[in-house]
Amino acid sequence: MSSIKIIIVDDMPQVVDYYKMVLEGERDFEIIGFANSGKEAVLKVSKLKPDVVLMDVQMETDDAGIVATKKIKELNPEVKVIMLTAHNDSSNITESFVAGASDFLVNNSSIMEIISTIKDTVRENNQKHDINKAIVDEVVKLKSEKESLIYVLNLISRLSKSEIQILKLICQGKSYRQISVERVVEEVTIRSMVNKMKKKLEVNSLSQITDTLKKNDIFNKLFD
């Protein structure tokens, strides 16, 4: 088996020296480069084609390593990135996984943990990798749903009180005819109002809005 080629990315020399000392003592590893910023890391990875990048989270900016990881994975999807962090910060770790990182190491990790994490990441069939992937998939899904809900709530804030009441009745599954009876107006009036609502909301169909509202039970929570 050929050696695992590694680039170390960190802006603190003492951290680089520690990982260098650990990795040089392992015959399966070969250090092929260093970088002290996220921007430099992206360039080095594209040039040197490592198997693994040990990437500090905070360098020229607080999220430089996360931004660099996302760019590296876009340009070199086969490269594995392991994040280096001073603290077990769940927010940074989650964002790192979303950016494409395979795993993370806290800077006080033991030599054995560093070595096994790198080897497991390259193998890709370890249990921790599968768990990380499941976490990332769920985070991305939740983030997307949250953004969609915020977007829809911003849209319906453009509606009048009367229009919101009609939208609520549509969410309840009522037909235009049923709504017209309940509102004591002609059905053509309801249809006209719905067309105006679609223009306000910039949608072709109100189902684009009502699906999200019903899924999150918005009317029962906010408009009762």
N, C-alpha and C positions, 0 to 999 in steps of 0.2 A: 504493500500500500504506500502511495506517495505521501509526503508530509503535508500537513495542513498549513496553508499559507495564510499569514495573519498580518493585519495592519492595526496598530495601536493609535487611537485618537484621543488625546487629552491635553489640556493646556497647563497641567501641573506636572513639572518634571519629576517630582518624587513619586507620583502615581505611575507615570510612564516607566520609571526605573523599577518599580516594584513588579509590574506586570512583565517587563522585559526579563527580570531575574527569574520569575516563575516559569515563563514560557521557554526560555533558552535552556532550562534544565530538562526539558521534555523532548525526547528525540523525534516524536511524531509531529512536532511543531516547527515552523520556520517563519521567523519575523521578516517580512519583506518591505516594511515601511512604517513611517510615523507621520502624524499630522497633529497640529495643535489648534485647529479650528475646524468648524463644520465645512466651510467652503473649501479649505485645503483637502479635507477628507474626501469630498466628492471627486476632486481632480485626481487624487492619488489612487482611489479605487478604480476609476475609469482607465487609468494608465497601467496600474500594476496587476489588476485582476486577482485579488485575494480570494480565499475561500471564506474567511471570517474577518469581520471588522469589530474590534472592541471600541465602542463609541461612548465617550463622555456625554452626558446630557447637557450640562451647562458649560458653555465656553464663551465665545464672543457675545452671545446672548443667552438668556435663561433656557431657551429651547433650541439652541443651535444644533445639538446632536439629534434632536427629533426631526427638525427640518432637513438636516443632512441625510438622515436615514430614509426619509420619504423620497428624496431625490435619488439616492443611491439605488433604492429598490425599483424606481421607475427606469433608471438607465441600465442597471445590472441586477435583474431580479433573482439571479442564481446566487448572489452573494448573501451570506448570512450575517446579520448584525446583532451583536450582543451589547446591550446598553450598560454603561458604567455609571453608577450613581452613588453619591455620598450618603444618601438616606433612602430608606425603603418607602419612597413617596408614591402612594397609590395613583395619584393624578398623573405624574410623569411617566410611570410605568404603563398605565393604560394608554396614554397618548403615544408612547413609544411602540406598543403593540399595534395600535391602529396605523401608525406610520410604516409598519412592516418589520419591526424588530422581532427576532425569534426568541430572545430571552434577555435576562438582565443579571448583573452582578453588583452587589453592594461592595464598596471599596475595601471593606474589612473582611471580605470573603476569604476562606481558607485556601491554601494552595490546592488541596484536593478538590474543593468545590469549583475552583476556576478551571482546572484541567478537565473535570468531568462535564462541566457545562459546555465547554467548547466542543468536546468530542460528541456529546449528545446532540448538540445543535447541528453538527455536520451530518450525523446519522439521520436526523430528521424523523426517525420512527419511534422516538422516545415518548413516554406518556406525558411528560410535562409539556412537550411541544404541542401535543394534541389538545391539552387543557388550555394552553395559551391561545390556540387558534379558536377554540370555542368561545373564550372570553372576548376576543377581538370581534368575532362575528356578531355576538350579542350586543357589544358596545356600539358597533357601527349601526346595527338595526335600531337600537334605542335612540341614538343620536339623530338618525334620519327621521324617525317618528316624531321626535321632539321638535326638530326644525320644521317639519311639515305642519304640526299643530300650531306653532307660533305663527307661521306664515298664514294659515287659515284664519286665526284669531285676528291678525292684523287686517286681513281682508274684510271680515264681517264688521269690523269697527267702522267701515265706510257706510254701513246701512242705517236707515232710519229705524226708529222703534217699531213702526208698523211693518217694515220689510223684515225685520228680525222675527217678528211674530209669525209671518208667513213662512219664513225659512224653518222655523221650529215645527210648524204644522207639516211641512214637506218632510222633515226628518222623521216625523211620526208616521209617515207612510200614507198621508191623506192625499186624495186626488184634488185637482184644481176645483172640480165641482163641489166636493165636500168642504174645501176651504172657503169657497164663495158663500156657501150656506152659513157656515160658522161666522164668517166676517160680515154677513148680510150685505153682500155686494154682488154684482154680476160676475159670472165666470170670466168674461172677456176682460174685466178689470184686473182680476188676479193674473191672468196670462200677460197682460200689459205690464203689470208690476214686476213679474218674474223676468220678463225681457229686460226691463230697466236694471234689475238686480244683477243680471248676468253681465251687462255692460259695465256696471260699477265694479264688479268683482273680476272683470276681464277673463271670463270663462265661457266656454261654449255650452256647458251643461252644469247645472247646479249639483249634479251628483259628484263632481270633483270636490265640492265643498262639503256636501252632506255626509259623504262616506267618512271623512275624517271627524266631523262633528259627532256622528253616531258612535263611531269606534271609541271615542274618548268621553262619551256621555256628557258633552259640554252643556247642552241645554238644561239638563237636570241639575248640573252643578252650578251654573252661572245665571240662568235666566228664569228660574222658577219664582 
